[in-house]
Amino acid sequence: MAEPVECVDDLYPTRVEAASVPFARHHPVVWDGASPGPLSTDEVAAYDGDGFLAFGALIDPVEARECHEEIQRMAADSVLRSSGRVVVEPDSDEIRSVFEVHRLSDVFRRVVQSGRLADRARQVLGSDVYIHQSRVNYKAAFDGSKFGWHSDFETWHSEDGMPAPRALSFSVALTDNLPYNGPLMIIPGSQRTFVPSVGRTPPGYHKLSLLGKNLPAGPADRTAVTALALRHGIRQFTGPAGSAVMFDCNCLHASGGNVSPFPRTNLFVVYNSVDNPLTTPYAASEARPRYLADRDFTPVPRSADRPRR
């Protein structure tokens, strides 16, 4: 396990006390140094411009079903529920998120180490990658709550000590993502603008922020979200189980609540460059638990090094 080092100069100041003043990102979206990968030149250019790519079928239906069965097993595990890795809805006992799933399940480990995901991440980030975070977000039928507008990098920079936006996420549908069951929304082009959050980070803030209600810090400034949405629009992502979206860590994104009778379950995997290891947090008194921000920077094995199933 690598230990955090002292943070270097802060190029992305946030959790400010004054008004939020958005500014242009200091780093590229697509990084130099990558070996050839599965993405075409046009796909890389589209990712660079929009901040995301959608895939109609990234994992097969059998894998999606196996993952869904695994998350049901985890949700029923009382020991796991008491570990902090399981987050329930703020107003019910329904599951909202389960973290570190790649360390809790061989089924999830095989998916997150798959070249179908990791090779694309390496190609865009220009280096080997490690898994910063894995989680399953579950939106229960009728009562699944929203995830408000935010940039993941703002949180990972503030509370985890991620120096630069050299990370990306995959959102993989484990159930059908429909227009009415709270699908992911992204503002295209927002990856190029950093939106500071207003408000200091309270101690132990992750216990509150993961619930998504009445947050004193972290949510994106509404004026900035409105301006970027008016300029670029909003893209909603729907698709069958097995479909996926790869998106830059600084994209502004959100998802609405689910009042439909159809639950929505998605696997999220975050790949960070091994050349972008975590330091001490930039705007928090202590780092979040490792199940939220892994500090083992061991690269995901390359396909040729991975044992067969």
C-alpha positions as CSV (number, residue, x, y, z in Angstrom):
1,M,0.0,0.0,0.0
2,A,1.3,3.4,-0.9
3,E,1.0,6.1,1.7
4,P,-0.1,9.6,0.7
5,V,2.5,12.4,0.3
6,E,2.1,16.0,1.0
7,C,0.0,17.8,-1.6
8,V,1.7,19.9,-4.1
9,D,0.6,23.3,-5.4
10,D,-3.2,23.4,-5.7
11,L,-4.2,24.1,-9.3
12,Y,-7.9,23.5,-8.6
13,P,-8.8,25.5,-5.4
14,T,-12.3,24.6,-4.2
15,R,-14.5,24.5,-1.1
16,V,-14.1,28.3,-1.1
17,E,-15.9,30.7,1.2
18,A,-16.6,33.3,-1.4
19,A,-18.7,32.9,-4.6
20,S,-17.8,30.1,-7.0
21,V,-15.8,31.4,-10.0
22,P,-15.5,28.6,-12.7
23,F,-12.2,28.5,-14.6
24,A,-10.7,26.6,-17.5
25,R,-9.2,23.2,-16.8
26,H,-5.4,23.2,-16.7
27,H,-4.9,19.7,-17.9
28,P,-5.8,17.8,-21.1
29,V,-8.8,15.4,-21.4
30,V,-6.9,12.9,-23.6
31,W,-3.4,12.5,-22.4
32,D,-0.3,11.8,-24.5
33,G,1.7,8.6,-24.0
34,A,-0.9,5.9,-24.5
35,S,-0.3,2.8,-26.6
36,P,-2.9,2.0,-29.3
37,G,-6.2,0.9,-27.8
38,P,-9.6,-0.3,-28.8
39,L,-11.0,3.3,-29.5
40,S,-10.9,4.6,-33.0
41,T,-9.4,8.1,-33.8
42,D,-12.9,9.4,-34.2
43,E,-14.0,8.0,-30.8
44,V,-11.0,9.5,-29.1
45,A,-11.8,12.9,-30.7
46,A,-15.5,12.6,-29.6
47,Y,-14.4,11.8,-26.0
48,D,-12.1,14.8,-26.0
49,G,-14.8,17.1,-27.3
50,D,-17.8,15.9,-25.2
51,G,-16.1,14.3,-22.2
52,F,-17.8,11.0,-22.7
53,L,-18.5,8.0,-25.0
54,A,-21.5,5.7,-24.9
55,F,-21.4,2.0,-25.7
56,G,-24.4,-0.1,-26.7
57,A,-23.1,-3.3,-25.3
58,L,-19.9,-3.3,-23.2
59,I,-20.5,-6.4,-21.1
60,D,-22.8,-9.3,-22.1
61,P,-26.2,-10.0,-20.6
62,V,-24.9,-13.0,-18.6
63,E,-22.2,-10.8,-16.9
64,A,-24.8,-8.1,-16.2
65,R,-27.1,-10.7,-14.6
66,E,-24.3,-12.2,-12.5
67,C,-23.3,-8.7,-11.3
68,H,-26.9,-8.0,-10.4
69,E,-27.2,-11.2,-8.4
70,E,-24.0,-10.4,-6.6
71,I,-25.2,-7.0,-5.5
72,Q,-28.4,-8.6,-4.2
73,R,-26.2,-11.0,-2.1
74,M,-24.1,-8.1,-0.8
75,A,-27.2,-6.1,0.2
76,A,-28.4,-8.9,2.4
77,D,-25.0,-9.3,4.2
78,S,-25.4,-7.9,7.7
79,V,-21.6,-7.8,8.3
80,L,-21.0,-5.9,5.1
81,R,-23.8,-3.5,6.0
82,S,-22.1,-2.6,9.2
83,S,-18.7,-1.9,7.5
84,G,-19.6,1.5,6.0
85,R,-19.4,0.1,2.4
86,V,-23.2,-0.1,2.1
87,V,-25.1,3.2,2.0
88,V,-28.9,3.2,2.4
89,E,-31.4,5.8,1.2
90,P,-31.7,8.8,3.6
91,D,-35.5,8.1,4.2
92,S,-35.6,4.3,4.0
93,D,-33.7,1.1,4.4
94,E,-33.3,0.6,0.7
95,I,-29.8,0.3,-0.7
96,R,-28.4,3.4,-2.3
97,S,-24.7,2.4,-2.9
98,V,-22.3,-0.5,-2.2
99,F,-18.6,0.4,-2.4
100,E,-15.4,-1.5,-3.2
101,V,-17.3,-4.2,-5.0
102,H,-14.2,-5.4,-6.9
103,R,-12.6,-6.4,-3.6
104,L,-15.8,-8.1,-2.3
105,S,-16.6,-10.2,-5.4
106,D,-14.7,-12.1,-8.0
107,V,-17.6,-11.4,-10.4
108,F,-17.0,-7.7,-10.1
109,R,-13.2,-8.0,-10.1
110,R,-13.3,-9.8,-13.4
111,V,-15.4,-7.0,-15.0
112,V,-13.4,-4.1,-13.6
113,Q,-10.1,-5.7,-14.7
114,S,-11.5,-6.6,-18.1
115,G,-9.6,-5.1,-21.1
116,R,-13.0,-3.9,-22.4
117,L,-12.9,-1.3,-19.7
118,A,-9.3,-0.9,-18.6
119,D,-7.8,-0.8,-22.1
120,R,-10.0,2.1,-23.0
121,A,-9.0,3.9,-19.8
122,R,-5.3,3.4,-20.5
123,Q,-5.7,4.7,-24.0
124,V,-7.4,8.0,-22.9
125,L,-5.3,8.5,-19.8
126,G,-2.0,7.8,-21.5
127,S,-0.6,5.4,-18.8
128,D,-1.3,2.3,-16.8
129,V,-4.3,2.7,-14.5
130,Y,-5.4,1.6,-11.0
131,I,-8.9,1.4,-9.5
132,H,-9.5,4.5,-7.5
133,Q,-13.1,3.4,-6.6
134,S,-15.7,0.8,-7.5
135,R,-19.3,0.9,-6.5
136,V,-22.8,-0.1,-7.4
137,N,-25.5,2.6,-7.3
138,Y,-29.0,1.1,-6.9
139,K,-32.1,3.2,-7.4
140,A,-35.0,1.4,-5.9
141,A,-38.4,1.4,-7.6
142,F,-40.7,4.2,-6.5
143,D,-38.3,5.6,-3.9
144,G,-34.8,5.8,-5.5
145,S,-33.4,9.3,-4.6
146,K,-31.5,11.6,-6.9
147,F,-27.8,12.4,-7.3
148,G,-27.4,16.1,-7.7
149,W,-25.2,18.0,-10.2
150,H,-21.5,17.6,-9.3
151,S,-18.0,16.9,-10.7
152,D,-16.4,13.8,-9.3
153,F,-13.0,15.4,-9.6
154,E,-14.0,18.2,-7.3
155,T,-14.7,15.6,-4.5
156,W,-11.7,13.5,-5.3
157,H,-9.4,16.5,-5.3
158,S,-10.9,18.0,-2.1
159,E,-11.4,15.0,0.0
160,D,-9.0,12.3,-1.5
161,G,-6.0,14.4,-2.7
162,M,-6.2,13.6,-6.4
163,P,-3.8,16.2,-7.9
164,A,-5.1,16.4,-11.5
165,P,-8.2,15.4,-13.5
166,R,-6.4,12.3,-15.0
167,A,-9.1,9.9,-14.1
168,L,-12.4,8.6,-15.7
169,S,-15.4,6.5,-14.8
170,F,-17.4,3.8,-16.5
171,S,-21.1,3.6,-15.7
172,V,-22.2,0.1,-16.7
173,A,-25.9,-0.7,-16.7
174,L,-26.8,-3.9,-14.8
175,T,-30.5,-3.4,-15.4
176,D,-32.2,-1.5,-18.2
177,N,-31.7,2.3,-17.9
178,L,-34.9,3.9,-19.0
179,P,-35.9,7.6,-19.5
180,Y,-38.1,7.4,-16.4
181,N,-36.0,5.4,-13.8
182,G,-33.3,8.0,-13.1
183,P,-30.7,7.6,-15.8
184,L,-27.3,9.4,-15.9
185,M,-27.2,12.9,-17.3
186,I,-24.1,14.7,-18.4
187,I,-23.5,18.3,-19.7
188,P,-21.3,17.8,-22.8
189,G,-18.2,19.9,-22.8
190,S,-18.3,20.6,-19.1
191,Q,-15.2,18.5,-18.5
192,R,-13.2,21.6,-19.7
193,T,-14.5,23.9,-16.9
194,F,-13.7,23.4,-13.2
195,V,-16.5,24.7,-11.0
196,P,-15.3,25.3,-7.4
197,S,-17.7,24.4,-4.6
198,V,-18.6,26.9,-1.9
199,G,-18.3,25.8,1.8
200,R,-15.8,24.2,4.0
201,T,-15.5,20.4,4.3
202,P,-16.8,19.3,7.8
203,P,-15.0,16.4,9.6
204,G,-16.3,13.0,8.5
205,Y,-18.2,14.6,5.7
206,H,-18.4,11.5,3.5
207,K,-21.0,10.0,5.9
208,L,-23.4,12.9,5.0
209,S,-22.4,13.5,1.4
210,L,-23.0,9.9,0.3
211,L,-26.7,10.4,1.3
212,G,-27.0,13.4,-1.1
213,K,-29.2,15.6,1.1
214,N,-28.7,19.2,2.4
215,L,-25.0,19.2,1.6
216,P,-22.9,22.2,3.0
217,A,-20.1,21.5,0.4
218,G,-19.5,19.6,-2.8
219,P,-22.6,20.2,-5.1
220,A,-21.8,22.2,-8.2
221,D,-22.8,25.9,-8.2
222,R,-26.3,26.2,-9.7
223,T,-25.5,29.3,-11.6
224,A,-22.5,27.6,-13.3
225,V,-24.5,24.5,-14.0
226,T,-27.3,26.6,-15.6
227,A,-24.8,28.5,-17.8
228,L,-23.0,25.4,-19.0
229,A,-26.3,23.6,-19.7
230,L,-27.5,26.6,-21.7
231,R,-24.3,26.6,-23.7
232,H,-23.9,22.8,-24.2
233,G,-27.2,21.1,-23.5
234,I,-27.7,18.0,-21.4
235,R,-27.3,14.4,-22.6
236,Q,-29.3,11.6,-21.0
237,F,-28.0,8.0,-21.2
238,T,-30.4,5.1,-21.6
239,G,-29.8,1.6,-22.7
240,P,-30.2,-2.1,-21.9
241,A,-28.3,-4.1,-19.3
242,G,-24.7,-4.3,-20.5
243,S,-24.6,-0.9,-22.1
244,A,-22.2,1.7,-20.7
245,V,-20.9,5.3,-20.6
246,M,-17.2,6.2,-20.2
247,F,-16.9,9.8,-18.9
248,D,-14.2,12.2,-17.7
249,C,-13.8,12.8,-14.0
250,N,-14.6,16.6,-14.3
251,C,-17.8,16.2,-16.3
252,L,-20.8,17.8,-14.5
253,H,-23.4,15.0,-14.1
254,A,-26.5,14.0,-12.2
255,S,-29.4,11.7,-12.1
256,G,-33.0,12.2,-11.1
257,G,-35.0,10.3,-8.6
258,N,-36.8,7.1,-9.6
259,V,-40.5,7.1,-9.1
260,S,-41.1,4.4,-11.7
261,P,-41.9,0.8,-10.7
262,F,-38.6,-0.3,-12.4
263,P,-35.3,-0.2,-10.3
264,R,-32.1,1.0,-11.9
265,T,-28.8,-0.6,-10.9
266,N,-25.4,0.5,-12.4
267,L,-21.8,-0.5,-11.7
268,F,-19.4,2.5,-11.5
269,V,-15.7,1.9,-11.9
270,V,-13.1,4.7,-11.6
271,Y,-9.7,4.4,-13.2
272,N,-7.0,6.8,-12.2
273,S,-3.6,7.1,-13.8
274,V,-0.7,5.6,-11.9
275,D,1.1,8.8,-12.6
276,N,-1.6,10.7,-10.7
277,P,-1.4,9.1,-7.2
278,L,-3.3,10.6,-4.3
279,T,-1.7,13.0,-1.9
280,T,-3.1,14.5,1.3
281,P,-6.6,16.0,0.7
282,Y,-6.6,19.6,-0.7
283,A,-9.7,20.8,1.2
284,A,-10.4,18.4,4.0
285,S,-8.9,17.7,7.4
286,E,-8.5,13.9,6.7
287,A,-8.7,11.5,3.8
288,R,-11.8,9.5,3.2
289,P,-11.8,5.7,3.9
290,R,-9.9,3.6,1.5
291,Y,-13.1,1.8,0.3
292,L,-14.0,5.2,-1.2
293,A,-10.6,6.2,-2.4
294,D,-8.1,3.4,-2.7
295,R,-4.5,4.1,-2.0
296,D,-3.1,0.9,-3.5
297,F,-1.8,2.3,-6.8
298,T,-1.0,-1.2,-8.2
299,P,-1.8,-1.1,-11.9
300,V,-4.7,-3.2,-13.3
301,P,-3.0,-6.2,-15.0
302,R,-2.7,-6.0,-18.8
303,S,-4.8,-8.4,-20.7
304,A,-1.8,-10.7,-21.5
305,D,-1.0,-11.0,-17.8
306,R,-4.5,-11.8,-16.7
307,P,-5.5,-15.4,-15.8
308,R,-8.2,-16.9,-17.9
309,R,-11.6,-17.5,-16.4
